[in-house]
Amino acid sequence: MPSRVETWWRVSQASAIADMTIMFDNSRDLGQAFTLARVQRGRKLLFDCRDTKYHVSRELRAVAGVWLNRVAGPWRDGVANSP
């Protein structure tokens, strides 16, 4: 079974070449499992829960931000910079 870091790396690589990537956070309790965290079409970002223009819970931003930073790159100046 791949490690968490290896999984993040694989998702990062796949999202760079996929036609569309839809990412869900499933790290919280069952009622909040599979919350939309990020959507991109090719390299065009359509939604990222770290973007403050979207109304999402602080908890989602915090927990999804951990793995999104590794998968999509750190969030700076309104843009996720690819790792």
C-alpha positions as protocol buffer text, in pm:
chain_id: "A"
residue {
  index: 1
  type: MET
  ca { x: 0 y: 0 z: 0 }
}
residue {
  index: 2
  type: PRO
  ca { x: 146 y: 340 z: -97 }
}
residue {
  index: 3
  type: SER
  ca { x: 228 y: 590 z: 175 }
}
residue {
  index: 4
  type: ARG
  ca { x: 24 y: 909 z: 212 }
}
residue {
  index: 5
  type: VAL
  ca { x: 311 y: 1114 z: 65 }
}
residue {
  index: 6
  type: GLU
  ca { x: 342 y: 878 z: -231 }
}
residue {
  index: 7
  type: THR
  ca { x: -34 y: 904 z: -291 }
}
residue {
  index: 8
  type: TRP
  ca { x: -17 y: 1285 z: -282 }
}
residue {
  index: 9
  type: TRP
  ca { x: 269 y: 1276 z: -535 }
}
residue {
  index: 10
  type: ARG
  ca { x: 74 y: 1044 z: -767 }
}
residue {
  index: 11
  type: VAL
  ca { x: -236 y: 1265 z: -751 }
}
residue {
  index: 12
  type: SER
  ca { x: -22 y: 1570 z: -824 }
}
residue {
  index: 13
  type: GLN
  ca { x: 129 y: 1406 z: -1131 }
}
residue {
  index: 14
  type: ALA
  ca { x: -206 y: 1279 z: -1260 }
}
residue {
  index: 15
  type: SER
  ca { x: -386 y: 1610 z: -1211 }
}
residue {
  index: 16
  type: ALA
  ca { x: -131 y: 1785 z: -1432 }
}
residue {
  index: 17
  type: ILE
  ca { x: -229 y: 1572 z: -1734 }
}
residue {
  index: 18
  type: ALA
  ca { x: -595 y: 1490 z: -1667 }
}
residue {
  index: 19
  type: ASP
  ca { x: -872 y: 1658 z: -1868 }
}
residue {
  index: 20
  type: MET
  ca { x: -1053 y: 1739 z: -1543 }
}
residue {
  index: 21
  type: THR
  ca { x: -968 y: 1681 z: -1180 }
}
residue {
  index: 22
  type: ILE
  ca { x: -1224 y: 1690 z: -899 }
}
residue {
  index: 23
  type: MET
  ca { x: -1076 y: 1653 z: -551 }
}
residue {
  index: 24
  type: PHE
  ca { x: -1269 y: 1576 z: -235 }
}
residue {
  index: 25
  type: ASP
  ca { x: -1155 y: 1589 z: 126 }
}
residue {
  index: 26
  type: ASN
  ca { x: -1252 y: 1275 z: 316 }
}
residue {
  index: 27
  type: SER
  ca { x: -1051 y: 1333 z: 633 }
}
residue {
  index: 28
  type: ARG
  ca { x: -1336 y: 1455 z: 850 }
}
residue {
  index: 29
  type: ASP
  ca { x: -1630 y: 1276 z: 1009 }
}
residue {
  index: 30
  type: LEU
  ca { x: -1890 y: 1085 z: 807 }
}
residue {
  index: 31
  type: GLY
  ca { x: -2131 y: 1380 z: 786 }
}
residue {
  index: 32
  type: GLN
  ca { x: -1862 y: 1595 z: 625 }
}
residue {
  index: 33
  type: ALA
  ca { x: -1682 y: 1325 z: 429 }
}
residue {
  index: 34
  type: PHE
  ca { x: -1619 y: 1385 z: 60 }
}
residue {
  index: 35
  type: THR
  ca { x: -1646 y: 1763 z: 73 }
}
residue {
  index: 36
  type: LEU
  ca { x: -1546 y: 1932 z: -252 }
}
residue {
  index: 37
  type: ALA
  ca { x: -1196 y: 2076 z: -213 }
}
residue {
  index: 38
  type: ARG
  ca { x: -1067 y: 2155 z: -564 }
}
residue {
  index: 39
  type: VAL
  ca { x: -1172 y: 2142 z: -929 }
}
residue {
  index: 40
  type: GLN
  ca { x: -953 y: 2207 z: -1230 }
}
residue {
  index: 41
  type: ARG
  ca { x: -995 y: 2157 z: -1604 }
}
residue {
  index: 42
  type: GLY
  ca { x: -655 y: 2081 z: -1747 }
}
residue {
  index: 43
  type: ARG
  ca { x: -437 y: 2348 z: -1588 }
}
residue {
  index: 44
  type: LYS
  ca { x: -727 y: 2596 z: -1545 }
}
residue {
  index: 45
  type: LEU
  ca { x: -834 y: 2625 z: -1182 }
}
residue {
  index: 46
  type: LEU
  ca { x: -1212 y: 2637 z: -1137 }
}
residue {
  index: 47
  type: PHE
  ca { x: -1243 y: 2602 z: -758 }
}
residue {
  index: 48
  type: ASP
  ca { x: -1008 y: 2569 z: -463 }
}
residue {
  index: 49
  type: CYS
  ca { x: -1139 y: 2570 z: -107 }
}
residue {
  index: 50
  type: ARG
  ca { x: -831 y: 2768 z: 2 }
}
residue {
  index: 51
  type: ASP
  ca { x: -951 y: 3065 z: -203 }
}
residue {
  index: 52
  type: THR
  ca { x: -1117 y: 3312 z: 36 }
}
residue {
  index: 53
  type: LYS
  ca { x: -1367 y: 3424 z: -230 }
}
residue {
  index: 54
  type: TYR
  ca { x: -1553 y: 3098 z: -162 }
}
residue {
  index: 55
  type: HIS
  ca { x: -1753 y: 3043 z: 155 }
}
residue {
  index: 56
  type: VAL
  ca { x: -1620 y: 2723 z: 311 }
}
residue {
  index: 57
  type: SER
  ca { x: -1556 y: 2632 z: 671 }
}
residue {
  index: 58
  type: ARG
  ca { x: -1226 y: 2721 z: 833 }
}
residue {
  index: 59
  type: GLU
  ca { x: -1195 y: 2355 z: 928 }
}
residue {
  index: 60
  type: LEU
  ca { x: -1212 y: 2247 z: 562 }
}
residue {
  index: 61
  type: ARG
  ca { x: -953 y: 2508 z: 462 }
}
residue {
  index: 62
  type: ALA
  ca { x: -723 y: 2387 z: 738 }
}
residue {
  index: 63
  type: VAL
  ca { x: -746 y: 2012 z: 680 }
}
residue {
  index: 64
  type: ALA
  ca { x: -769 y: 2018 z: 302 }
}
residue {
  index: 65
  type: GLY
  ca { x: -496 y: 2279 z: 287 }
}
residue {
  index: 66
  type: VAL
  ca { x: -249 y: 2029 z: 430 }
}
residue {
  index: 67
  type: TRP
  ca { x: -279 y: 1785 z: 141 }
}
residue {
  index: 68
  type: LEU
  ca { x: -368 y: 2044 z: -125 }
}
residue {
  index: 69
  type: ASN
  ca { x: -37 y: 2219 z: -57 }
}
residue {
  index: 70
  type: ARG
  ca { x: 138 y: 1895 z: -150 }
}
residue {
  index: 71
  type: VAL
  ca { x: -88 y: 1799 z: -439 }
}
residue {
  index: 72
  type: ALA
  ca { x: -161 y: 2137 z: -601 }
}
residue {
  index: 73
  type: GLY
  ca { x: 113 y: 2354 z: -454 }
}
residue {
  index: 74
  type: PRO
  ca { x: 103 y: 2625 z: -190 }
}
residue {
  index: 75
  type: TRP
  ca { x: -171 y: 2886 z: -211 }
}
residue {
  index: 76
  type: ARG
  ca { x: -15 y: 3229 z: -268 }
}
residue {
  index: 77
  type: ASP
  ca { x: -170 y: 3550 z: -400 }
}
residue {
  index: 78
  type: GLY
  ca { x: -488 y: 3375 z: -505 }
}
residue {
  index: 79
  type: VAL
  ca { x: -306 y: 3111 z: -708 }
}
residue {
  index: 80
  type: ALA
  ca { x: -202 y: 2756 z: -634 }
}
residue {
  index: 81
  type: ASN
  ca { x: 157 y: 2725 z: -743 }
}
residue {
  index: 82
  type: SER
  ca { x: 228 y: 2380 z: -880 }
}
residue {
  index: 83
  type: PRO
  ca { x: 472 y: 2177 z: -668 }
}
